[in-house]
Amino acid sequence: MNENKQKRNELLAYTTIKGLNSRNMQGYYAEDKEEALKIALDLIEQESTITMGGGMSIDEIGLKNALKAGNYHFIDRDEMQDKRKAMLAAYDADWFLASANAITQDGVLINIDGNSNRVSAIAQGPHHVLFIVGMNKICADVDHAMKRARNVAAPINAQRFDIHTPCKQTGTCLDCKSPDTICCQFLITRYSKHPNRIHVILVNDDLGF
């Protein structure tokens, strides 16, 4: 990565971490995927019960595979026949893993969900929530973050599924009410009522979408 871009990303990350801290959330900066994985594994206690919502960034830093191979109770809904049971297990988990659709420079997290299991677990239930977030997801403010979530993250995410939404065809949000819509619930996390519950690792890389 270009030295100037790396320096700018580091400065922006610490600005965002300051914002997170002011909102009763813990922020961390990782120079690369390897450091992000190390920070995550340092945070998650051995023998913890862990589950996750959809999150490409979690896979990209190798966290999912590391937890499945380690001394943890990782509940993988992709390997369970009863998907609802796997989703409900999140609400009593020690750790819930996620990635934000966008985050503002002052630490507000934006997430959109279709089934709503991910945003509901972020809001309430698991003892801890750990976000893995690439620097590509930092936006100036809530308005820009919401636009990113709707016009960048959602249309890309739609390509992964066998659905028929306008954004899958056009590449941009048309504020649809399609039966297949993946934008059912919008969650703005501006403050954590519970100290030490929400942790955000900002990674100096482009992760997820």
C-alpha positions as a Python dict, from the first residue, in 0.01 Angstrom:
ca = {
    (1, 'M'): (0, 0, 0),
    (2, 'N'): (117, 353, -78),
    (3, 'E'): (291, 507, 225),
    (4, 'N'): (78, 821, 217),
    (5, 'K'): (-247, 624, 196),
    (6, 'Q'): (-135, 402, 482),
    (7, 'K'): (-60, 704, 700),
    (8, 'R'): (-392, 865, 617),
    (9, 'N'): (-577, 541, 697),
    (10, 'E'): (-402, 514, 1030),
    (11, 'L'): (-492, 872, 1123),
    (12, 'L'): (-853, 824, 1012),
    (13, 'A'): (-876, 498, 1205),
    (14, 'Y'): (-768, 664, 1528),
    (15, 'T'): (-1016, 947, 1469),
    (16, 'T'): (-1289, 685, 1431),
    (17, 'I'): (-1166, 492, 1737),
    (18, 'K'): (-1190, 812, 1940),
    (19, 'G'): (-1551, 842, 1823),
    (20, 'L'): (-1623, 481, 1913),
    (21, 'N'): (-1477, 527, 2261),
    (22, 'S'): (-1696, 833, 2316),
    (23, 'R'): (-1995, 609, 2240),
    (24, 'N'): (-1900, 343, 2499),
    (25, 'M'): (-1758, 111, 2232),
    (26, 'Q'): (-1403, -20, 2206),
    (27, 'G'): (-1201, 43, 1891),
    (28, 'Y'): (-875, -111, 1768),
    (29, 'Y'): (-654, -50, 1466),
    (30, 'A'): (-486, -331, 1270),
    (31, 'E'): (-225, -257, 1004),
    (32, 'D'): (-322, -570, 809),
    (33, 'K'): (-539, -883, 815),
    (34, 'E'): (-285, -1079, 1017),
    (35, 'E'): (-281, -821, 1296),
    (36, 'A'): (-661, -804, 1290),
    (37, 'L'): (-677, -1180, 1341),
    (38, 'K'): (-435, -1158, 1633),
    (39, 'I'): (-636, -880, 1802),
    (40, 'A'): (-959, -1077, 1758),
    (41, 'L'): (-813, -1396, 1907),
    (42, 'D'): (-667, -1198, 2198),
    (43, 'L'): (-1015, -1062, 2274),
    (44, 'I'): (-1212, -1387, 2248),
    (45, 'E'): (-1161, -1613, 2549),
    (46, 'Q'): (-1088, -1984, 2505),
    (47, 'E'): (-1397, -2208, 2531),
    (48, 'S'): (-1627, -1916, 2444),
    (49, 'T'): (-1953, -1981, 2261),
    (50, 'I'): (-1937, -1790, 1933),
    (51, 'T'): (-2169, -1737, 1641),
    (52, 'M'): (-2203, -1486, 1360),
    (53, 'G'): (-2428, -1323, 1107),
    (54, 'G'): (-2325, -1281, 747),
    (55, 'G'): (-1981, -1119, 733),
    (56, 'M'): (-1735, -1162, 448),
    (57, 'S'): (-1472, -962, 637),
    (58, 'I'): (-1464, -1226, 911),
    (59, 'D'): (-1371, -1492, 656),
    (60, 'E'): (-1123, -1263, 482),
    (61, 'I'): (-901, -1220, 789),
    (62, 'G'): (-920, -1594, 863),
    (63, 'L'): (-1111, -1557, 1189),
    (64, 'K'): (-1387, -1809, 1117),
    (65, 'N'): (-1141, -2087, 1030),
    (66, 'A'): (-921, -2005, 1330),
    (67, 'L'): (-1215, -2030, 1569),
    (68, 'K'): (-1339, -2355, 1418),
    (69, 'A'): (-991, -2504, 1453),
    (70, 'G'): (-932, -2374, 1806),
    (71, 'N'): (-1062, -2439, 2155),
    (72, 'Y'): (-1394, -2263, 2104),
    (73, 'H'): (-1760, -2360, 2070),
    (74, 'F'): (-1827, -2210, 1729),
    (75, 'I'): (-2186, -2242, 1609),
    (76, 'D'): (-2177, -2247, 1229),
    (77, 'R'): (-2525, -2198, 1090),
    (78, 'D'): (-2401, -2298, 743),
    (79, 'E'): (-2340, -2648, 879),
    (80, 'M'): (-2669, -2680, 1070),
    (81, 'Q'): (-2993, -2807, 921),
    (82, 'D'): (-3200, -2603, 1165),
    (83, 'K'): (-3102, -2248, 1062),
    (84, 'R'): (-3350, -2091, 1302),
    (85, 'K'): (-3196, -2276, 1596),
    (86, 'A'): (-2853, -2151, 1493),
    (87, 'M'): (-2979, -1794, 1467),
    (88, 'L'): (-3150, -1808, 1807),
    (89, 'A'): (-2831, -1939, 1967),
    (90, 'A'): (-2673, -1601, 1895),
    (91, 'Y'): (-2878, -1428, 2161),
    (92, 'D'): (-2709, -1615, 2444),
    (93, 'A'): (-2362, -1643, 2289),
    (94, 'D'): (-2047, -1511, 2453),
    (95, 'W'): (-1945, -1348, 2124),
    (96, 'F'): (-2132, -1251, 1810),
    (97, 'L'): (-1921, -1172, 1504),
    (98, 'A'): (-2027, -920, 1243),
    (99, 'S'): (-1909, -666, 992),
    (100, 'A'): (-2066, -325, 949),
    (101, 'N'): (-2215, -210, 621),
    (102, 'A'): (-2071, 132, 702),
    (103, 'I'): (-1928, 332, 992),
    (104, 'T'): (-1900, 706, 1035),
    (105, 'Q'): (-1579, 891, 1119),
    (106, 'D'): (-1722, 964, 1464),
    (107, 'G'): (-1809, 602, 1540),
    (108, 'V'): (-2171, 540, 1441),
    (109, 'L'): (-2233, 190, 1298),
    (110, 'I'): (-2482, 134, 1014),
    (111, 'N'): (-2624, -209, 930),
    (112, 'I'): (-2899, -331, 699),
    (113, 'D'): (-3052, -678, 720),
    (114, 'G'): (-3303, -899, 544),
    (115, 'N'): (-3380, -1177, 792),
    (116, 'S'): (-3292, -933, 1073),
    (117, 'N'): (-3113, -1195, 1284),
    (118, 'R'): (-2787, -1002, 1246),
    (119, 'V'): (-2912, -657, 1342),
    (120, 'S'): (-3123, -791, 1628),
    (121, 'A'): (-2821, -971, 1777),
    (122, 'I'): (-2608, -659, 1738),
    (123, 'A'): (-2871, -458, 1926),
    (124, 'Q'): (-2940, -701, 2209),
    (125, 'G'): (-2855, -1048, 2337),
    (126, 'P'): (-2495, -1168, 2297),
    (127, 'H'): (-2258, -1075, 2579),
    (128, 'H'): (-2009, -927, 2330),
    (129, 'V'): (-2024, -818, 1967),
    (130, 'L'): (-1706, -804, 1758),
    (131, 'F'): (-1701, -612, 1430),
    (132, 'I'): (-1430, -660, 1166),
    (133, 'V'): (-1437, -348, 946),
    (134, 'G'): (-1218, -251, 651),
    (135, 'M'): (-1116, 111, 605),
    (136, 'N'): (-1321, 118, 284),
    (137, 'K'): (-1636, 134, 497),
    (138, 'I'): (-1561, 458, 684),
    (139, 'C'): (-1787, 745, 577),
    (140, 'A'): (-1809, 1113, 665),
    (141, 'D'): (-2145, 1101, 845),
    (142, 'V'): (-2466, 902, 891),
    (143, 'D'): (-2616, 1025, 565),
    (144, 'H'): (-2313, 911, 362),
    (145, 'A'): (-2293, 586, 561),
    (146, 'M'): (-2658, 506, 490),
    (147, 'K'): (-2608, 578, 121),
    (148, 'R'): (-2307, 348, 116),
    (149, 'A'): (-2499, 70, 287),
    (150, 'R'): (-2790, 98, 47),
    (151, 'N'): (-2611, 174, -282),
    (152, 'V'): (-2284, -18, -243),
    (153, 'A'): (-2310, -293, 19),
    (154, 'A'): (-2667, -409, -49),
    (155, 'P'): (-2645, -431, -432),
    (156, 'I'): (-2319, -627, -407),
    (157, 'N'): (-2462, -853, -138),
    (158, 'A'): (-2767, -917, -354),
    (159, 'Q'): (-2546, -1074, -622),
    (160, 'R'): (-2472, -1365, -386),
    (161, 'F'): (-2832, -1482, -361),
    (162, 'D'): (-3095, -1631, -589),
    (163, 'I'): (-3324, -1332, -556),
    (164, 'H'): (-3495, -1086, -787),
    (165, 'T'): (-3451, -732, -661),
    (166, 'P'): (-3407, -411, -860),
    (167, 'C'): (-3064, -351, -707),
    (168, 'K'): (-2943, -689, -833),
    (169, 'Q'): (-3036, -581, -1185),
    (170, 'T'): (-2929, -215, -1174),
    (171, 'G'): (-2646, -209, -918),
    (172, 'T'): (-2811, 63, -710),
    (173, 'C'): (-3088, 93, -453),
    (174, 'L'): (-3435, 176, -583),
    (175, 'D'): (-3599, 168, -238),
    (176, 'C'): (-3792, -141, -344),
    (177, 'K'): (-4066, -333, -168),
    (178, 'S'): (-3981, -653, -349),
    (179, 'P'): (-4071, -979, -169),
    (180, 'D'): (-3700, -1064, -207),
    (181, 'T'): (-3571, -741, -55),
    (182, 'I'): (-3267, -781, 171),
    (183, 'C'): (-3319, -434, 320),
    (184, 'C'): (-3592, -502, 577),
    (185, 'Q'): (-3432, -359, 889),
    (186, 'F'): (-3195, -63, 931),
    (187, 'L'): (-2991, -43, 1251),
    (188, 'I'): (-2806, 271, 1358),
    (189, 'T'): (-2582, 199, 1657),
    (190, 'R'): (-2487, 537, 1801),
    (191, 'Y'): (-2412, 431, 2160),
    (192, 'S'): (-2363, 113, 2361),
    (193, 'K'): (-2562, 106, 2684),
    (194, 'H'): (-2339, -175, 2816),
    (195, 'P'): (-1965, -109, 2865),
    (196, 'N'): (-1720, -350, 2701),
    (197, 'R'): (-1993, -511, 2488),
    (198, 'I'): (-1919, -377, 2139),
    (199, 'H'): (-1567, -405, 1996),
    (200, 'V'): (-1464, -279, 1651),
    (201, 'I'): (-1139, -375, 1476),
    (202, 'L'): (-1059, -134, 1193),
    (203, 'V'): (-834, -302, 937),
    (204, 'N'): (-606, -113, 700),
    (205, 'D'): (-742, -299, 399),
    (206, 'D'): (-1047, -315, 173),
    (207, 'L'): (-1267, -584, 326),
    (208, 'G'): (-1613, -710, 245),
    (209, 'F'): (-1849, -489, 52),
}
